[in-house]
Amino acid sequence: MKIELTVEYNDGTTKEVDAVFADFVAFERTWNRSVTKFEEELRLTDLAWLAWHSEKRTRKTSEAFEPNWIESVSTITIRENEEGNGTDPLVPTQPIG
């Protein structure tokens, strides 16, 4: 389970960020919402939080989500990965079985 994101910052720099299982678990614990509901209702805040949490988890940022980190972001997009499942966070990234 992974969402591949591209974060573009206000200064024009971009960064590729992968939200992985640990980020999804943290999301569910923090927001008390299941990631399985992403198909029904995926919010911009959700994508931003996942990108930020991944950056925080990997120690690539020490900024708080709000207001510092979120105010530095221009846009976040979901990347298509090689398997073509970049837009569906619930599709496994590894073959099962």
N, CA, C and O atoms as a CHARMM CRD file, in Angstrom:
* protein
*
  388
    1    1 MET  N      0.84900  -1.16100   0.00000 PROA 1      0.00000
    2    1 MET  CA     0.00000   0.00000   0.00000 PROA 1      0.00000
    3    1 MET  C      0.89900   1.23000   0.00000 PROA 1      0.00000
    4    1 MET  O      1.73100   1.41300   0.88900 PROA 1      0.00000
    5    2 LYS  N      0.71100   2.07200  -1.02300 PROA 2      0.00000
    6    2 LYS  CA     1.55300   3.25100  -1.15100 PROA 2      0.00000
    7    2 LYS  C      0.86600   4.26100  -2.06300 PROA 2      0.00000
    8    2 LYS  O      0.19800   3.89300  -3.02900 PROA 2      0.00000
    9    3 ILE  N      1.04200   5.53500  -1.74300 PROA 3      0.00000
   10    3 ILE  CA     0.63200   6.61500  -2.65000 PROA 3      0.00000
   11    3 ILE  C      1.89400   7.39600  -2.98300 PROA 3      0.00000
   12    3 ILE  O      2.60800   7.86000  -2.09400 PROA 3      0.00000
   13    4 GLU  N      2.15500   7.53200  -4.27700 PROA 4      0.00000
   14    4 GLU  CA     3.32100   8.29000  -4.73000 PROA 4      0.00000
   15    4 GLU  C      2.87200   9.70800  -5.05200 PROA 4      0.00000
   16    4 GLU  O      2.01800   9.92300  -5.91200 PROA 4      0.00000
   17    5 LEU  N      3.46100  10.67000  -4.34800 PROA 5      0.00000
   18    5 LEU  CA     3.06700  12.07400  -4.46700 PROA 5      0.00000
   19    5 LEU  C      4.22700  12.92900  -4.94400 PROA 5      0.00000
   20    5 LEU  O      5.39100  12.63100  -4.67700 PROA 5      0.00000
   21    6 THR  N      3.89100  13.99300  -5.65400 PROA 6      0.00000
   22    6 THR  CA     4.86900  15.02000  -5.99500 PROA 6      0.00000
   23    6 THR  C      4.41400  16.30300  -5.31900 PROA 6      0.00000
   24    6 THR  O      3.29800  16.77400  -5.53800 PROA 6      0.00000
   25    7 VAL  N      5.28500  16.85800  -4.50100 PROA 7      0.00000
   26    7 VAL  CA     4.99500  18.09700  -3.79300 PROA 7      0.00000
   27    7 VAL  C      5.75800  19.22500  -4.47300 PROA 7      0.00000
   28    7 VAL  O      6.97900  19.15900  -4.61700 PROA 7      0.00000
   29    8 GLU  N      5.04000  20.25300  -4.88600 PROA 8      0.00000
   30    8 GLU  CA     5.68100  21.44500  -5.43900 PROA 8      0.00000
   31    8 GLU  C      5.55100  22.55100  -4.40600 PROA 8      0.00000
   32    8 GLU  O      4.46200  22.83900  -3.90900 PROA 8      0.00000
   33    9 TYR  N      6.67800  23.15900  -4.09600 PROA 9      0.00000
   34    9 TYR  CA     6.71700  24.20400  -3.08500 PROA 9      0.00000
   35    9 TYR  C      6.60100  25.57600  -3.73600 PROA 9      0.00000
   36    9 TYR  O      6.81700  25.72700  -4.93800 PROA 9      0.00000
   37   10 ASN  N      6.26100  26.56100  -2.93700 PROA 10     0.00000
   38   10 ASN  CA     6.10200  27.93800  -3.43000 PROA 10     0.00000
   39   10 ASN  C      7.36400  28.48900  -4.07200 PROA 10     0.00000
   40   10 ASN  O      7.29000  29.36100  -4.93800 PROA 10     0.00000
   41   11 ASP  N      8.52800  27.98600  -3.65300 PROA 11     0.00000
   42   11 ASP  CA     9.78300  28.48000  -4.22400 PROA 11     0.00000
   43   11 ASP  C     10.13500  27.80300  -5.55400 PROA 11     0.00000
   44   11 ASP  O     11.18800  28.07600  -6.13200 PROA 11     0.00000
   45   12 GLY  N      9.24600  26.91500  -6.04100 PROA 12     0.00000
   46   12 GLY  CA     9.46300  26.26200  -7.32700 PROA 12     0.00000
   47   12 GLY  C     10.13600  24.90200  -7.25800 PROA 12     0.00000
   48   12 GLY  O     10.20100  24.19800  -8.26500 PROA 12     0.00000
   49   13 THR  N     10.63600  24.52100  -6.09800 PROA 13     0.00000
   50   13 THR  CA    11.25800  23.20600  -5.96300 PROA 13     0.00000
   51   13 THR  C     10.18000  22.13200  -5.88300 PROA 13     0.00000
   52   13 THR  O      9.05400  22.38900  -5.45600 PROA 13     0.00000
   53   14 THR  N     10.54400  20.92900  -6.30100 PROA 14     0.00000
   54   14 THR  CA     9.62400  19.80000  -6.19700 PROA 14     0.00000
   55   14 THR  C     10.31100  18.65600  -5.47600 PROA 14     0.00000
   56   14 THR  O     11.53700  18.55600  -5.44900 PROA 14     0.00000
   57   15 LYS  N      9.49000  17.79500  -4.89100 PROA 15     0.00000
   58   15 LYS  CA    10.01400  16.65000  -4.17000 PROA 15     0.00000
   59   15 LYS  C      9.05000  15.48800  -4.37400 PROA 15     0.00000
   60   15 LYS  O      7.83500  15.64900  -4.26300 PROA 15     0.00000
   61   16 GLU  N      9.60300  14.31900  -4.67400 PROA 16     0.00000
   62   16 GLU  CA     8.78400  13.11900  -4.77300 PROA 16     0.00000
   63   16 GLU  C      8.72100  12.46600  -3.40000 PROA 16     0.00000
   64   16 GLU  O      9.74800  12.21000  -2.77100 PROA 16     0.00000
   65   17 VAL  N      7.51100  12.20200  -2.95000 PROA 17     0.00000
   66   17 VAL  CA     7.26600  11.68700  -1.61400 PROA 17     0.00000
   67   17 VAL  C      6.38500  10.44800  -1.73100 PROA 17     0.00000
   68   17 VAL  O      5.40600  10.45000  -2.47700 PROA 17     0.00000
   69   18 ASP  N      6.72400   9.39800  -1.00300 PROA 18     0.00000
   70   18 ASP  CA     5.90800   8.18800  -0.98400 PROA 18     0.00000
   71   18 ASP  C      5.27500   8.02600   0.38100 PROA 18     0.00000
   72   18 ASP  O      5.97200   7.88200   1.38500 PROA 18     0.00000
   73   19 ALA  N      3.94700   8.04900   0.41600 PROA 19     0.00000
   74   19 ALA  CA     3.22400   7.74400   1.64500 PROA 19     0.00000
   75   19 ALA  C      3.05200   6.23100   1.69000 PROA 19     0.00000
   76   19 ALA  O      2.53300   5.63200   0.74800 PROA 19     0.00000
   77   20 VAL  N      3.48900   5.61600   2.78600 PROA 20     0.00000
   78   20 VAL  CA     3.48200   4.16500   2.90700 PROA 20     0.00000
   79   20 VAL  C      2.63900   3.73200   4.10200 PROA 20     0.00000
   80   20 VAL  O      2.01800   4.55900   4.76900 PROA 20     0.00000
   81   21 PHE  N      2.62400   2.45200   4.35900 PROA 21     0.00000
   82   21 PHE  CA     1.77500   1.86700   5.39300 PROA 21     0.00000
   83   21 PHE  C      1.83700   2.61800   6.72500 PROA 21     0.00000
   84   21 PHE  O      0.80000   2.90100   7.32500 PROA 21     0.00000
   85   22 ALA  N      3.03700   2.93800   7.18600 PROA 22     0.00000
   86   22 ALA  CA     3.18300   3.64500   8.46500 PROA 22     0.00000
   87   22 ALA  C      2.46900   4.99500   8.44100 PROA 22     0.00000
   88   22 ALA  O      1.91400   5.42100   9.45400 PROA 22     0.00000
   89   23 ASP  N      2.47900   5.66700   7.29400 PROA 23     0.00000
   90   23 ASP  CA     1.79200   6.95300   7.17700 PROA 23     0.00000
   91   23 ASP  C      0.27600   6.77500   7.21200 PROA 23     0.00000
   92   23 ASP  O     -0.43400   7.59700   7.79000 PROA 23     0.00000
   93   24 PHE  N     -0.22200   5.69400   6.58800 PROA 24     0.00000
   94   24 PHE  CA    -1.66500   5.42500   6.59900 PROA 24     0.00000
   95   24 PHE  C     -2.15300   5.10200   8.00800 PROA 24     0.00000
   96   24 PHE  O     -3.21900   5.56300   8.41800 PROA 24     0.00000
   97   25 VAL  N     -1.38300   4.31500   8.74400 PROA 25     0.00000
   98   25 VAL  CA    -1.75000   3.98800  10.12600 PROA 25     0.00000
   99   25 VAL  C     -1.77400   5.26500  10.96400 PROA 25     0.00000
  100   25 VAL  O     -2.70500   5.48000  11.74000 PROA 25     0.00000
  101   26 ALA  N     -0.76500   6.10500  10.81400 PROA 26     0.00000
  102   26 ALA  CA    -0.71900   7.36900  11.55800 PROA 26     0.00000
  103   26 ALA  C     -1.89700   8.25700  11.17200 PROA 26     0.00000
  104   26 ALA  O     -2.47100   8.92900  12.03000 PROA 26     0.00000
  105   27 PHE  N     -2.26600   8.26800   9.88600 PROA 27     0.00000
  106   27 PHE  CA    -3.41800   9.04100   9.43100 PROA 27     0.00000
  107   27 PHE  C     -4.68500   8.57700  10.14900 PROA 27     0.00000
  108   27 PHE  O     -5.43700   9.39600  10.67700 PROA 27     0.00000
  109   28 GLU  N     -4.91800   7.26700  10.16800 PROA 28     0.00000
  110   28 GLU  CA    -6.12600   6.74600  10.79800 PROA 28     0.00000
  111   28 GLU  C     -6.15800   7.06900  12.28600 PROA 28     0.00000
  112   28 GLU  O     -7.20900   7.40900  12.82900 PROA 28     0.00000
  113   29 ARG  N     -5.01400   6.96200  12.94100 PROA 29     0.00000
  114   29 ARG  CA    -4.95900   7.26500  14.37700 PROA 29     0.00000
  115   29 ARG  C     -5.17800   8.75200  14.65100 PROA 29     0.00000
  116   29 ARG  O     -5.84900   9.12300  15.61400 PROA 29     0.00000
  117   30 THR  N     -4.61200   9.59200  13.80100 PROA 30     0.00000
  118   30 THR  CA    -4.69600  11.03900  14.01400 PROA 30     0.00000
  119   30 THR  C     -6.08200  11.58400  13.70300 PROA 30     0.00000
  120   30 THR  O     -6.63000  12.37700  14.46900 PROA 30     0.00000
  121   31 TRP  N     -6.64800  11.15500  12.57300 PROA 31     0.00000
  122   31 TRP  CA    -7.90300  11.74100  12.09000 PROA 31     0.00000
  123   31 TRP  C     -9.13100  10.88400  12.38800 PROA 31     0.00000
  124   31 TRP  O    -10.25600  11.29400  12.10300 PROA 31     0.00000
  125   32 ASN  N     -8.92300   9.69400  12.95900 PROA 32     0.00000
  126   32 ASN  CA   -10.02100   8.78000  13.26800 PROA 32     0.00000
  127   32 ASN  C    -10.90400   8.53200  12.04000 PROA 32     0.00000
  128   32 ASN  O    -12.13100   8.48300  12.13200 PROA 32     0.00000
  129   33 ARG  N    -10.23900   8.37800  10.88900 PROA 33     0.00000
  130   33 ARG  CA   -10.90800   8.07300   9.61400 PROA 33     0.00000
  131   33 ARG  C    -10.14100   6.94700   8.95000 PROA 33     0.00000
  132   33 ARG  O     -8.91300   6.89800   9.01500 PROA 33     0.00000
  133   34 SER  N    -10.86300   6.04700   8.31600 PROA 34     0.00000
  134   34 SER  CA   -10.23700   4.92600   7.62600 PROA 34     0.00000
  135   34 SER  C     -9.74400   5.35000   6.25400 PROA 34     0.00000
  136   34 SER  O    -10.41900   6.10200   5.55200 PROA 34     0.00000
  137   35 VAL  N     -8.57100   4.87100   5.87300 PROA 35     0.00000
  138   35 VAL  CA    -8.06300   5.16300   4.53500 PROA 35     0.00000
  139   35 VAL  C     -8.88800   4.44400   3.47400 PROA 35     0.00000
  140   35 VAL  O     -8.80900   4.79600   2.29700 PROA 35     0.00000
  141   36 THR  N     -9.67100   3.45500   3.86100 PROA 36     0.00000
  142   36 THR  CA   -10.52500   2.78000   2.88900 PROA 36     0.00000
  143   36 THR  C    -11.60900   3.70700   2.36100 PROA 36     0.00000
  144   36 THR  O    -12.22900   3.40700   1.34100 PROA 36     0.00000
  145   37 LYS  N    -11.84600   4.81500   3.02500 PROA 37     0.00000
  146   37 LYS  CA   -12.84500   5.78800   2.56500 PROA 37     0.00000
  147   37 LYS  C    -12.26000   6.78800   1.57200 PROA 37     0.00000
  148   37 LYS  O    -12.96700   7.67900   1.10000 PROA 37     0.00000
  149   38 PHE  N    -10.96500   6.64600   1.25100 PROA 38     0.00000
  150   38 PHE  CA   -10.34100   7.56400   0.29300 PROA 38     0.00000
  151   38 PHE  C    -11.04500   7.52600  -1.05800 PROA 38     0.00000
  152   38 PHE  O    -11.14500   8.55500  -1.72600 PROA 38     0.00000
  153   39 GLU  N    -11.53400   6.36100  -1.47100 PROA 39     0.00000
  154   39 GLU  CA   -12.23000   6.27200  -2.75400 PROA 39     0.00000
  155   39 GLU  C    -13.48200   7.13800  -2.76600 PROA 39     0.00000
  156   39 GLU  O    -13.82300   7.73500  -3.78700 PROA 39     0.00000
  157   40 GLU  N    -14.16200   7.20500  -1.63000 PROA 40     0.00000
  158   40 GLU  CA   -15.38400   7.98500  -1.51800 PROA 40     0.00000
  159   40 GLU  C    -15.10100   9.46900  -1.31500 PROA 40     0.00000
  160   40 GLU  O    -15.78100  10.32600  -1.87900 PROA 40     0.00000
  161   41 GLU  N    -14.09700   9.75700  -0.50800 PROA 41     0.00000
  162   41 GLU  CA   -13.84400  11.14300  -0.13900 PROA 41     0.00000
  163   41 GLU  C    -12.36600  11.35800   0.17800 PROA 41     0.00000
  164   41 GLU  O    -11.93600  11.18900   1.31900 PROA 41     0.00000
  165   42 LEU  N    -11.60500  11.72600  -0.83100 PROA 42     0.00000
  166   42 LEU  CA   -10.19900  12.05300  -0.64000 PROA 42     0.00000
  167   42 LEU  C    -10.06100  13.56100  -0.66900 PROA 42     0.00000
  168   42 LEU  O    -10.35300  14.19700  -1.68200 PROA 42     0.00000
  169   43 ARG  N     -9.62600  14.12600   0.42000 PROA 43     0.00000
  170   43 ARG  CA    -9.50800  15.57600   0.55500 PROA 43     0.00000
  171   43 ARG  C     -8.08200  16.02900   0.27200 PROA 43     0.00000
  172   43 ARG  O     -7.13400  15.25800   0.42400 PROA 43     0.00000
  173   44 LEU  N     -7.93800  17.26900  -0.13600 PROA 44     0.00000
  174   44 LEU  CA    -6.60900  17.84800  -0.32500 PROA 44     0.00000
  175   44 LEU  C     -5.82300  17.80500   0.97700 PROA 44     0.00000
  176   44 LEU  O     -4.61900  17.54900   0.97900 PROA 44     0.00000
  177   45 THR  N     -6.50600  18.05300   2.07400 PROA 45     0.00000
  178   45 THR  CA    -5.85500  18.01000   3.38000 PROA 45     0.00000
  179   45 THR  C     -5.28200  16.62500   3.64600 PROA 45     0.00000
  180   45 THR  O     -4.20800  16.49800   4.23400 PROA 45     0.00000
  181   46 ASP  N     -5.99900  15.57800   3.21300 PROA 46     0.00000
  182   46 ASP  CA    -5.51400  14.21100   3.40700 PROA 46     0.00000
  183   46 ASP  C     -4.20100  13.98900   2.67700 PROA 46     0.00000
  184   46 ASP  O     -3.24400  13.46800   3.24900 PROA 46     0.00000
  185   47 LEU  N     -4.15800  14.38700   1.40600 PROA 47     0.00000
  186   47 LEU  CA    -2.92500  14.23400   0.62300 PROA 47     0.00000
  187   47 LEU  C     -1.78400  15.03600   1.23500 PROA 47     0.00000
  188   47 LEU  O     -0.65800  14.54800   1.33900 PROA 47     0.00000
  189   48 ALA  N     -2.07600  16.25800   1.63400 PROA 48     0.00000
  190   48 ALA  CA    -1.04900  17.11000   2.22100 PROA 48     0.00000
  191   48 ALA  C     -0.52400  16.49700   3.51700 PROA 48     0.00000
  192   48 ALA  O      0.68500  16.46400   3.74600 PROA 48     0.00000
  193   49 TRP  N     -1.43100  16.01400   4.35900 PROA 49     0.00000
  194   49 TRP  CA    -1.00900  15.43800   5.63200 PROA 49     0.00000
  195   49 TRP  C     -0.15500  14.20100   5.40900 PROA 49     0.00000
  196   49 TRP  O      0.85400  14.01200   6.08900 PROA 49     0.00000
  197   50 LEU  N     -0.55300  13.35100   4.45500 PROA 50     0.00000
  198   50 LEU  CA     0.23100  12.15600   4.16200 PROA 50     0.00000
  199   50 LEU  C      1.62800  12.51400   3.65100 PROA 50     0.00000
  200   50 LEU  O      2.61500  11.89500   4.04900 PROA 50     0.00000
  201   51 ALA  N      1.70700  13.50800   2.77400 PROA 51     0.00000
  202   51 ALA  CA     3.01400  13.95200   2.26800 PROA 51     0.00000
  203   51 ALA  C      3.86400  14.48900   3.41500 PROA 51     0.00000
  204   51 ALA  O      5.03800  14.14300   3.54300 PROA 51     0.00000
  205   52 TRP  N      3.26300  15.33500   4.24400 PROA 52     0.00000
  206   52 TRP  CA     3.98600  15.90600   5.38000 PROA 52     0.00000
  207   52 TRP  C      4.43700  14.81300   6.34500 PROA 52     0.00000
  208   52 TRP  O      5.57800  14.82300   6.80600 PROA 52     0.00000
  209   53 HSD  N      3.54800  13.87700   6.64900 PROA 53     0.00000
  210   53 HSD  CA     3.89900  12.83300   7.60800 PROA 53     0.00000
  211   53 HSD  C      5.04100  11.97300   7.08600 PROA 53     0.00000
  212   53 HSD  O      5.93100  11.58400   7.84100 PROA 53     0.00000
  213   54 SER  N      5.00900  11.67900   5.78900 PROA 54     0.00000
  214   54 SER  CA     6.10900  10.91400   5.19200 PROA 54     0.00000
  215   54 SER  C      7.42400  11.67000   5.33000 PROA 54     0.00000
  216   54 SER  O      8.45200  11.08700   5.67600 PROA 54     0.00000
  217   55 GLU  N      7.38500  12.96500   5.06000 PROA 55     0.00000
  218   55 GLU  CA     8.58700  13.78600   5.19500 PROA 55     0.00000
  219   55 GLU  C      9.06000  13.84000   6.65100 PROA 55     0.00000
  220   55 GLU  O     10.26000  13.80000   6.92100 PROA 55     0.00000
  221   56 LYS  N      8.11800  13.93100   7.57700 PROA 56     0.00000
  222   56 LYS  CA     8.46200  13.96500   8.99400 PROA 56     0.00000
  223   56 LYS  C      9.01800  12.61400   9.44000 PROA 56     0.00000
  224   56 LYS  O     10.02300  12.55600  10.14900 PROA 56     0.00000
  225   57 ARG  N      8.36100  11.52400   9.02200 PROA 57     0.00000
  226   57 ARG  CA     8.79100  10.17500   9.38700 PROA 57     0.00000
  227   57 ARG  C     10.20300   9.88100   8.89900 PROA 57     0.00000
  228   57 ARG  O     10.97800   9.22400   9.59500 PROA 57     0.00000
  229   58 THR  N     10.53800  10.36000   7.71500 PROA 58     0.00000
  230   58 THR  CA    11.86300  10.11400   7.13900 PROA 58     0.00000
  231   58 THR  C     12.86700  11.21000   7.50600 PROA 58     0.00000
  232   58 THR  O     13.98300  11.24700   6.98700 PROA 58     0.00000
  233   59 ARG  N     12.45300  12.09000   8.40300 PROA 59     0.00000
  234   59 ARG  CA    13.30200  13.16900   8.93700 PROA 59     0.00000
  235   59 ARG  C     13.77900  14.14400   7.86100 PROA 59     0.00000
  236   59 ARG  O     14.89500  14.65900   7.92300 PROA 59     0.00000
  237   60 LYS  N     12.91200  14.38800   6.87500 PROA 60     0.00000
  238   60 LYS  CA    13.23600  15.35500   5.83000 PROA 60     0.00000
  239   60 LYS  C     12.61400  16.71200   6.10800 PROA 60     0.00000
  240   60 LYS  O     12.88700  17.68500   5.40600 PROA 60     0.00000
  241   61 THR  N     11.76700  16.77400   7.14700 PROA 61     0.00000
  242   61 THR  CA    11.26200  18.05600   7.62800 PROA 61     0.00000
  243   61 THR  C     11.07100  17.96300   9.12700 PROA 61     0.00000
  244   61 THR  O     10.77000  16.90100   9.67100 PROA 61     0.00000
  245   62 SER  N     11.25200  19.09200   9.78000 PROA 62     0.00000
  246   62 SER  CA    10.97400  19.17100  11.21000 PROA 62     0.00000
  247   62 SER  C      9.87900  20.20800  11.46300 PROA 62     0.00000
  248   62 SER  O      9.52600  20.48900  12.60900 PROA 62     0.00000
  249   63 GLU  N      9.34600  20.77300  10.37200 PROA 63     0.00000
  250   63 GLU  CA     8.30500  21.78800  10.50400 PROA 63     0.00000
  251   63 GLU  C      6.97400  21.16500  10.91400 PROA 63     0.00000
  252   63 GLU  O      6.66900  20.02500  10.56600 PROA 63     0.00000
  253   64 ALA  N      6.19800  21.93200  11.65300 PROA 64     0.00000
  254   64 ALA  CA     4.84100  21.52000  11.99500 PROA 64     0.00000
  255   64 ALA  C      3.99200  21.55600  10.73500 PROA 64     0.00000
  256   64 ALA  O      4.22800  22.36400   9.83700 PROA 64     0.00000
  257   65 PHE  N      2.98700  20.66100  10.67600 PROA 65     0.00000
  258   65 PHE  CA     2.11000  20.61800   9.50300 PROA 65     0.00000
  259   65 PHE  C      1.48000  21.98300   9.26000 PROA 65     0.00000
  260   65 PHE  O      1.54300  22.52400   8.15600 PROA 65     0.00000
  261   66 GLU  N      0.87000  22.53000  10.30900 PROA 66     0.00000
  262   66 GLU  CA     0.28900  23.87700  10.19900 PROA 66     0.00000
  263   66 GLU  C      0.96200  24.77000  11.21900 PROA 66     0.00000
  264   66 GLU  O      1.18600  24.33000  12.34700 PROA 66     0.00000
  265   67 PRO  N      1.28500  25.97100  10.88700 PROA 67     0.00000
  266   67 PRO  CA     1.06900  26.61300   9.59600 PROA 67     0.00000
  267   67 PRO  C      2.27300  26.49900   8.66200 PROA 67     0.00000
  268   67 PRO  O      2.13300  26.71800   7.45900 PROA 67     0.00000
  269   68 ASN  N      3.44600  26.16200   9.18600 PROA 68     0.00000
  270   68 ASN  CA     4.68800  26.28900   8.41800 PROA 68     0.00000
  271   68 ASN  C      4.75300  25.44000   7.16000 PROA 68     0.00000
  272   68 ASN  O      4.91900  25.97200   6.06200 PROA 68     0.00000
  273   69 TRP  N      4.62100  24.11000   7.30800 PROA 69     0.00000
  274   69 TRP  CA     4.82300  23.24900   6.14800 PROA 69     0.00000
  275   69 TRP  C      3.73300  23.48400   5.10400 PROA 69     0.00000
  276   69 TRP  O      4.03400  23.67000   3.92500 PROA 69     0.00000
  277   70 ILE  N      2.49200  23.47600   5.52200 PROA 70     0.00000
  278   70 ILE  CA     1.38200  23.59500   4.57500 PROA 70     0.00000
  279   70 ILE  C      1.42200  24.93000   3.81700 PROA 70     0.00000
  280   70 ILE  O      1.03400  24.98600   2.65000 PROA 70     0.00000
  281   71 GLU  N      1.88000  25.98200   4.45800 PROA 71     0.00000
  282   71 GLU  CA     1.94900  27.28600   3.79300 PROA 71     0.00000
  283   71 GLU  C      3.09400  27.36400   2.78900 PROA 71     0.00000
  284   71 GLU  O      3.13000  28.27600   1.96400 PROA 71     0.00000
  285   72 SER  N      4.03000  26.41800   2.85000 PROA 72     0.00000
  286   72 SER  CA     5.14400  26.41700   1.90000 PROA 72     0.00000
  287   72 SER  C      4.81400  25.63800   0.62300 PROA 72     0.00000
  288   72 SER  O      5.59100  25.65700  -0.33200 PROA 72     0.00000
  289   73 VAL  N      3.66800  24.95500   0.60100 PROA 73     0.00000
  290   73 VAL  CA     3.29200  24.08400  -0.51800 PROA 73     0.00000
  291   73 VAL  C      2.43600  24.83100  -1.52900 PROA 73     0.00000
  292   73 VAL  O      1.48900  25.53400  -1.17500 PROA 73     0.00000
  293   74 SER  N      2.79500  24.65800  -2.80200 PROA 74     0.00000
  294   74 SER  CA     2.01500  25.23400  -3.89500 PROA 74     0.00000
  295   74 SER  C      0.96100  24.25400  -4.38700 PROA 74     0.00000
  296   74 SER  O     -0.20000  24.61900  -4.57800 PROA 74     0.00000
  297   75 THR  N      1.37600  22.99900  -4.59100 PROA 75     0.00000
  298   75 THR  CA     0.45100  21.97100  -5.07400 PROA 75     0.00000
  299   75 THR  C      0.99200  20.58400  -4.75400 PROA 75     0.00000
  300   75 THR  O      2.19500  20.40100  -4.56500 PROA 75     0.00000
  301   76 ILE  N      0.09000  19.61300  -4.69500 PROA 76     0.00000
  302   76 ILE  CA     0.46500  18.21900  -4.50800 PROA 76     0.00000
  303   76 ILE  C     -0.29900  17.41000  -5.55000 PROA 76     0.00000
  304   76 ILE  O     -1.51000  17.56500  -5.70800 PROA 76     0.00000
  305   77 THR  N      0.42200  16.54900  -6.25600 PROA 77     0.00000
  306   77 THR  CA    -0.21700  15.68800  -7.24800 PROA 77     0.00000
  307   77 THR  C      0.12100  14.23000  -6.96800 PROA 77     0.00000
  308   77 THR  O      1.16000  13.91400  -6.38800 PROA 77     0.00000
  309   78 ILE  N     -0.77800  13.35500  -7.39100 PROA 78     0.00000
  310   78 ILE  CA    -0.55000  11.92300  -7.27100 PROA 78     0.00000
  311   78 ILE  C      0.14600  11.45900  -8.53500 PROA 78     0.00000
  312   78 ILE  O     -0.33000  11.71300  -9.64100 PROA 78     0.00000
  313   79 ARG  N      1.28900  10.77000  -8.37100 PROA 79     0.00000
  314   79 ARG  CA     2.02800  10.24400  -9.52200 PROA 79     0.00000
  315   79 ARG  C      1.50700   8.86600  -9.87300 PROA 79     0.00000
  316   79 ARG  O      1.14900   8.08400  -8.99300 PROA 79     0.00000
  317   80 GLU  N      1.46500   8.57300 -11.15200 PROA 80     0.00000
  318   80 GLU  CA     1.19600   7.20400 -11.61500 PROA 80     0.00000
  319   80 GLU  C      2.48500   6.42700 -11.48100 PROA 80     0.00000
  320   80 GLU  O      3.53200   6.87500 -11.94800 PROA 80     0.00000
  321   81 ASN  N      2.42200   5.26700 -10.84800 PROA 81     0.00000
  322   81 ASN  CA     3.63400   4.46200 -10.78100 PROA 81     0.00000
  323   81 ASN  C      3.66600   3.47800 -11.94200 PROA 81     0.00000
  324   81 ASN  O      2.73100   3.42300 -12.74100 PROA 81     0.00000
  325   82 GLU  N      4.73300   2.70800 -12.03300 PROA 82     0.00000
  326   82 GLU  CA     4.92800   1.79200 -13.15900 PROA 82     0.00000
  327   82 GLU  C      3.83000   0.75300 -13.26700 PROA 82     0.00000
  328   82 GLU  O      3.53200   0.27700 -14.36300 PROA 82     0.00000
  329   83 GLU  N      3.21800   0.39100 -12.13000 PROA 83     0.00000
  330   83 GLU  CA     2.16900  -0.62100 -12.14000 PROA 83     0.00000
  331   83 GLU  C      0.81800  -0.02200 -12.48500 PROA 83     0.00000
  332   83 GLU  O     -0.16800  -0.74500 -12.62500 PROA 83     0.00000
  333   84 GLY  N      0.76600   1.31900 -12.62400 PROA 84     0.00000
  334   84 GLY  CA    -0.47400   1.96800 -12.99400 PROA 84     0.00000
  335   84 GLY  C     -1.45700   2.11100 -11.85600 PROA 84     0.00000
  336   84 GLY  O     -2.63400   2.38400 -12.09400 PROA 84     0.00000
  337   85 ASN  N     -1.00700   1.93300 -10.61400 PROA 85     0.00000
  338   85 ASN  CA    -1.93700   2.03600  -9.49700 PROA 85     0.00000
  339   85 ASN  C     -1.64000   3.23000  -8.59900 PROA 85     0.00000
  340   85 ASN  O     -2.00800   3.22300  -7.42400 PROA 85     0.00000
  341   86 GLY  N     -0.99300   4.23100  -9.12100 PROA 86     0.00000
  342   86 GLY  CA    -0.63100   5.38500  -8.31200 PROA 86     0.00000
  343   86 GLY  C     -1.81300   6.16700  -7.78800 PROA 86     0.00000
  344   86 GLY  O     -1.67600   6.89800  -6.80700 PROA 86     0.00000
  345   87 THR  N     -2.97700   6.03400  -8.41400 PROA 87     0.00000
  346   87 THR  CA    -4.12900   6.77900  -7.95000 PROA 87     0.00000
  347   87 THR  C     -4.98800   5.99000  -6.97500 PROA 87     0.00000
  348   87 THR  O     -5.95800   6.53300  -6.44500 PROA 87     0.00000
  349   88 ASP  N     -4.66700   4.73800  -6.72500 PROA 88     0.00000
  350   88 ASP  CA    -5.45900   3.92400  -5.81600 PROA 88     0.00000
  351   88 ASP  C     -4.59800   3.45200  -4.66100 PROA 88     0.00000
  352   88 ASP  O     -3.82400   2.50700  -4.81700 PROA 88     0.00000
  353   89 PRO  N     -4.71800   4.09900  -3.48800 PROA 89     0.00000
  354   89 PRO  CA    -3.85300   3.75400  -2.35900 PROA 89     0.00000
  355   89 PRO  C     -4.12100   2.37600  -1.78600 PROA 89     0.00000
  356   89 PRO  O     -3.33100   1.88700  -0.97800 PROA 89     0.00000
  357   90 LEU  N     -5.20800   1.73900  -2.17900 PROA 90     0.00000
  358   90 LEU  CA    -5.53900   0.45100  -1.60100 PROA 90     0.00000
  359   90 LEU  C     -5.06500  -0.71800  -2.44600 PROA 90     0.00000
  360   90 LEU  O     -5.21600  -1.86900  -2.03700 PROA 90     0.00000
  361   91 VAL  N     -4.49800  -0.45500  -3.60700 PROA 91     0.00000
  362   91 VAL  CA    -3.96100  -1.51100  -4.45100 PROA 91     0.00000
  363   91 VAL  C     -2.55900  -1.83900  -3.97000 PROA 91     0.00000
  364   91 VAL  O     -1.72100  -0.94500  -3.85800 PROA 91     0.00000
  365   92 PRO  N     -2.28900  -3.11500  -3.68200 PROA 92     0.00000
  366   92 PRO  CA    -0.96700  -3.49400  -3.19000 PROA 92     0.00000
  367   92 PRO  C      0.12300  -3.16600  -4.20400 PROA 92     0.00000
  368   92 PRO  O     -0.10400  -3.24500  -5.41200 PROA 92     0.00000
  369   93 THR  N      1.29900  -2.80000  -3.71600 PROA 93     0.00000
  370   93 THR  CA     2.41400  -2.50900  -4.59400 PROA 93     0.00000
  371   93 THR  C      3.25600  -3.74700  -4.85400 PROA 93     0.00000
  372   93 THR  O      4.09000  -3.74900  -5.75900 PROA 93     0.00000
  373   94 GLN  N      3.04900  -4.79800  -4.07300 PROA 94     0.00000
  374   94 GLN  CA     3.75400  -6.05600  -4.25400 PROA 94     0.00000
  375   94 GLN  C      2.75200  -7.12000  -4.67800 PROA 94     0.00000
  376   94 GLN  O      1.60800  -7.10000  -4.22700 PROA 94     0.00000
  377   95 PRO  N      3.16100  -8.04700  -5.53700 PROA 95     0.00000
  378   95 PRO  CA     2.26000  -9.14300  -5.90700 PROA 95     0.00000
  379   95 PRO  C      1.86800  -9.94200  -4.67200 PROA 95     0.00000
  380   95 PRO  O      2.68500 -10.16000  -3.77800 PROA 95     0.00000
  381   96 ILE  N      0.62700 -10.37000  -4.62900 PROA 96     0.00000
  382   96 ILE  CA     0.13600 -11.16800  -3.50700 PROA 96     0.00000
  383   96 ILE  C     -0.10700 -12.58700  -3.99300 PROA 96     0.00000
  384   96 ILE  O     -0.71200 -12.79300  -5.04500 PROA 96     0.00000
  385   97 GLY  N      0.36000 -13.56100  -3.23100 PROA 97     0.00000
  386   97 GLY  CA     0.07400 -14.95600  -3.57400 PROA 97     0.00000
  387   97 GLY  C      1.19100 -15.61700  -4.13800 PROA 97     0.00000
  388   97 GLY  O      1.10400 -16.79700  -4.47800 PROA 97     0.00000
